[in-house]
């Protein structure tokens, strides 16, 4: 087969390759950075442009996909008009033992062979040097680390120490810890362990003025950092929901930085940016929602009884399902549609939550939030 060739990763940028297949668990940073992309949902095929070059990017994930899924992805790639070349990381095509003991390779060699035969006009490149390293399990909620953090909360009089001490006693954290340890043996989990409780680390209980409830962390690499809707400061591409939040902020007269999704400034002012699940499996939204459910209910019950005069912002049905845990005589509840592109037009746009929030804080005689993010 003359239309298949192996090349080194260093040669990729020099060649006018039009398409690339990306696996969630592969060592993708070398070539993803070349075309300035971030991981998307598995099964998607997207078109990207950079420096006048067009790229089609196929996103796949181990071990979620079976043969039929790969066939579907390859079919989408083959239908792209005027496509002349595609690159596959070596990891996707080698018949080799993967990190999952029962999984051999990602793209079965026979599928690639069929693709090459069926599409003789498409040049296929195999990118050598893109074998992903073994994923090592790491303990996310080791009790030593939790105990150390509790001591810090106690010393700073943040208000969180007693909450976590109770969770240690009733085994809530033990159950979560056991689950995450097992997950980490085979899967990539976000955010990094030291960022799981970032919402509590950055915002003291006693300082909470506003609570914004999210669902779970961003499930693509480099984004999640422990605050709901917020990005890691090094993640430059604004996620869709946050992009819509920025649109609503602008309509309210607040400036934003369209190149940063870091909302730490809000957290430092008493905006408690909390997801109802504090971890997520890479590429699989809502994958950890159930294990965190008890924790979240206890958290909101604790907050409700310990503080008052906070504004609770609930975007979407999921966040609003926790409304019964907040006493409306102690807190101001603001509800609207979720800022997701799927629902923002159903009531999020025009809801002016930032203005309504500050008006309520002013009525209580509490300092308003400086929402602008033009840093």
GULUMLO-707999 format. One record per residue (C-alpha): residue in one letter; x, y, z. Coordinates in pm, whole numbers, padded with zeros to 5 digits, always signed. Example, Ala and Ser with C-alpha at 12.3 -4.5 7.8 and 13.67 -1.06 7.14 Angstrom:
<atoms>
A+01230-00450+00780 S+01367-00106+00714 
</atoms>
This chain:
<atoms>
X+00000+00000+00000 X+00178+00310-00127 X-00044+00561+00049 X+00077+00487+00401 X+00400+00618+00558 X+00557+00639+00903 X+00703+00974+01010 X+00853+01120+01327 X+00657+01374+01528 X+00919+01635+01436 X+00825+01598+01069 X+00455+01662+01125 X+00469+02041+01111 X+00675+02040+00793 X+00425+01830+00600 X+00092+01964+00480 X-00111+01705+00662 X-00480+01799+00660 X-00624+01573+00928 X-00524+01411+01252 X-00682+01156+01483 X-00655+01243+01852 X-00696+01002+02143 X-00782+01128+02489 X-00521+00916+02662 X-00240+00963+02409 X+00058+01190+02451 X-00114+01450+02238 X+00042+01777+02352 X+00324+01766+02099 X+00098+01788+01796 X-00220+01936+01947 X-00022+02250+02027 X+00087+02272+01665 X-00268+02328+01545 X-00391+02500+01864 X-00674+02267+01960 X-00820+02126+02277 X-00982+01790+02334 X-01353+01761+02259 X-01613+01491+02313 X-01524+01150+02170 X-01674+01069+01832 X-01658+01425+01705 X-01493+01528+01382 X-01419+01900+01365 X-01257+02132+01114 X-00981+02368+01227 X-00766+02624+01049 X-00427+02765+01133 X-00185+02964+00921 X-00395+02901+00614 X-00389+02524+00663 X-00704+02326+00719 X-00716+02038+00964 X-00986+01782+01034 X-00953+01649+01387 X-01106+01320+01492 X-01149+01272+01867 X-01161+00919+02004 X-01122+00776+02351 X-01002+00457+02512 X-01160+00232+02625 X-01509+00369+02561 X-01525+00300+02190 X-01580-00029+02013 X-01514-00122+01653 X-01835+00030+01516 X-01753+00366+01672 X-01413+00374+01506 X-01571+00283+01173 X-01811+00573+01212 X-01529+00819+01285 X-01324+00699+00991 X-01628+00727+00767 X-01674+01093+00869 X-01309+01167+00797 X-01325+01001+00454 X-01624+01215+00353 X-01443+01546+00404 X-01423+01720+00070 X-01079+01736-00093 X-00909+01557+00196 X-00567+01441+00082 X-00389+01334+00400 X-00445+01221+00759 X-00212+01136+01048 X-00268+00876+01318 X-00060+00867+01638 X+00126+00540+01661 X-00069+00457+01975 X-00391+00428+01777 X-00279+00180+01520 X-00027-00054+01678 X-00140-00399+01780 X+00013-00372+02125 X-00082-00427+02485 X-00249-00112+02613 X-00254+00011+02972 X-00593-00156+03009 X-00506-00527+03032 X-00805-00635+02822 X-00759-00373+02548 X-00530-00419+02249 X-00462-00109+02047 X-00723+00160+01984 X-00780+00158+01613 X-00769-00203+01506 X-00510-00254+01229 X-00774-00416+01009 X-00984-00098+01023 X-00688+00114+00921 X-00606-00131+00643 X-00963-00108+00516 X-00949+00272+00534 X-00628+00279+00330 X-00766+00041+00067 X-01100+00221+00038 X-00939+00565+00014 X-00633+00533-00212 X-00624+00909-00274 X-00579+00990+00096 X-00222+00973+00222 X-00202+00810+00566 X+00082+00901+00803 X+00168+00716+01122 X+00318+00952+01379 X+00598+00774+01562 X+00685+00883+01915 X+00325+00930+02029 X+00301+00625+02250 X+00139+00731+02572 X+00317+00646+02897 X+00149+00426+03158 X-00100+00612+03372 X+00000+00586+03733 X-00263+00576+04002 X-00248+00856+04252 X-00450+00898+04569 X-00681+01195+04542 X-00808+01230+04896 X-00542+01082+05119 X-00642+01132+05482 X-00305+01283+05563 X-00363+01560+05311 X-00720+01616+05428 X-00613+01633+05790 X-00342+01882+05699 X-00591+02098+05510 X-00839+02082+05799 X-00567+02216+06030 X-00508+02503+05787 X-00881+02581+05778 X-00892+02571+06156 X-00592+02801+06192 X-00733+03052+05942 X-01078+03035+06107 X-01229+02992+05762 X-01526+02794+05893 X-01465+02476+05690 X-01278+02268+05950 X-01584+02139+06138 X-01759+02040+05816 X-01472+01820+05698 X-01413+01678+06045 X-01773+01554+06045 X-01726+01399+05701 X-01420+01211+05824 X-01620+01075+06113 X-01923+00962+05911 X-01706+00796+05640 X-01832+01023+05357 X-01477+01111+05256 X-01365+00752+05298 X-01622+00634+05044 X-01525+00905+04794 X-01156+00835+04846 X-01197+00462+04778 X-01392+00534+04460 X-01137+00783+04326 X-00842+00556+04402 X-01000+00282+04192 X-01090+00523+03912 X-00736+00663+03900 X-00590+00318+03838 X-00741+00305+03488 X-00861+00655+03399 X-00757+01018+03396 X-00944+01229+03650 X-00985+01605+03674 X-00898+01835+03840 X-00555+01766+03985 X-00572+01632+04343 X-00455+01955+04504 X-00734+02149+04330 X-01034+01931+04420 X-01128+02150+04719 X-01015+02478+04564 X-01358+02636+04622 X-01314+02597+04998 X-00945+02686+04992 X-01001+03014+04806 X-01328+03120+04970 X-01377+03108+05345 X-01719+03003+05470 X-01737+03322+05673 X-01669+03532+05363 X-01935+03385+05135 X-02162+03646+04979 X-02263+03463+04662 X-02294+03095+04575 X-02286+02990+04209 X-02369+02623+04161 X-02218+02430+03872 X-02246+02064+03777 X-01902+01905+03743 X-01549+02008+03639 X-01449+02054+03277 X-01364+01710+03141 X-01103+01815+02881 X-00730+01844+02956 X-00594+02161+03110 X-00923+02331+03201 X-01055+02217+03541 X-00912+02393+03845 X-01163+02333+04125 X-01393+02633+04077 X-01728+02599+03899 X-01723+02745+03546 X-01363+02862+03593 X-01061+02762+03385 X-00706+02698+03483 X-00515+03020+03419 X-00307+02850+03148 X-00613+02732+02954 X-00658+02996+02685 X-00966+02867+02503 X-01289+02975+02673 X-01534+02689+02723 X-01883+02737+02569 X-02079+02791+02894 X-01829+03043+03026 X-01827+03217+02690 X-02204+03269+02728 X-02156+03389+03086 X-01914+03646+02946 X-02174+03756+02692 X-02427+03816+02970 X-02166+04000+03177 X-02094+04232+02886 X-02467+04301+02845 X-02467+04401+03213 X-02184+04647+03152 X-01897+04441+03293 X-01567+04405+03109 X-01414+04061+03062 X-01088+03913+02943 X-01182+03701+02642 X-00849+03521+02664 X-00876+03399+03022 X-01137+03191+03199 X-00983+03220+03545 X-01252+03330+03794 X-01026+03332+04099 X-01091+03705+04139 X-01455+03626+04215 X-01363+03354+04465 X-01136+03596+04651 X-01429+03834+04696 X-01662+03578+04850 X-01817+03416+04541 X-01835+03046+04623 X-01798+02871+04286 X-01897+02515+04367 X-01974+02216+04148 X-02211+01948+04273 X-01944+01692+04175 X-01586+01789+04250 X-01419+01542+04011 X-01487+01398+03667 X-01346+01131+03440 X-01167+01267+03135 X-01403+01293+02840 X-01705+01171+03034 X-01926+01442+03189 X-02134+01350+03495 X-01925+01037+03547 X-01869+01116+03919 X-02196+01292+03999 X-02340+01007+04204 X-02039+00954+04433 X-02041+01324+04533 X-02418+01355+04585 X-02416+01291+04961 X-02118+01525+05008 X-02294+01804+04818 X-02621+01774+05008 X-02435+01787+05339 X-02231+02083+05214 X-02534+02292+05116 X-02716+02201+05438 X-02410+02307+05637 X-02381+02638+05450 X-02751+02709+05489 X-02736+02676+05865 X-02401+02850+05920 X-02443+03168+05716 X-02721+03398+05602 X-02765+03683+05359 X-02601+03507+05066 X-02720+03516+04706 X-02755+03166+04559 X-02737+03159+04179 X-02884+02846+04024 X-02845+02809+03649 X-03039+02518+03501 X-03250+02234+03634 X-02959+02046+03789 X-02854+02333+04013 X-03216+02413+04094 X-03273+02056+04216 X-03080+02163+04530 X-03304+02463+04599 X-03485+02288+04884 X-03159+02282+05083 X-03155+02662+05110 X-03390+02861+05333 X-03532+03141+05118 X-03584+03355+05428 X-03207+03348+05488 X-03084+03359+05129 X-03178+03520+04799 X-03233+03260+04527 X-03171+03362+04164 X-03281+03109+03901 X-03258+03098+03522 X-03169+02868+03236 X-02817+02726+03219 X-02555+02923+03018 X-02485+02618+02802 X-02524+02683+02426 X-02812+02434+02438 X-03018+02642+02679 X-02878+02996+02710 X-03145+03134+02476 X-03418+02989+02699 X-03383+03247+02973 X-03019+03289+03064 X-02955+03574+02824 X-03116+03887+02963 X-03156+03750+03316 X-02893+03998+03446 X-02788+03780+03744 X-02484+03995+03825 X-02687+04314+03850 X-02967+04146+04049 X-02709+03993+04283 X-02538+04324+04359 X-02872+04499+04412 X-02956+04240+04678 X-02616+04268+04848 X-02661+04645+04858 X-03001+04603+05027 X-02833+04393+05295 X-02562+04652+05341 X-02297+04411+05210 X-02015+04515+04977 X-02105+04443+04615 X-01904+04205+04395 X-01666+04357+04143 X-01756+04122+03859 X-01534+04269+03590 X-01254+04048+03463 X-01058+04278+03234 X-00724+04178+03385 
</atoms>
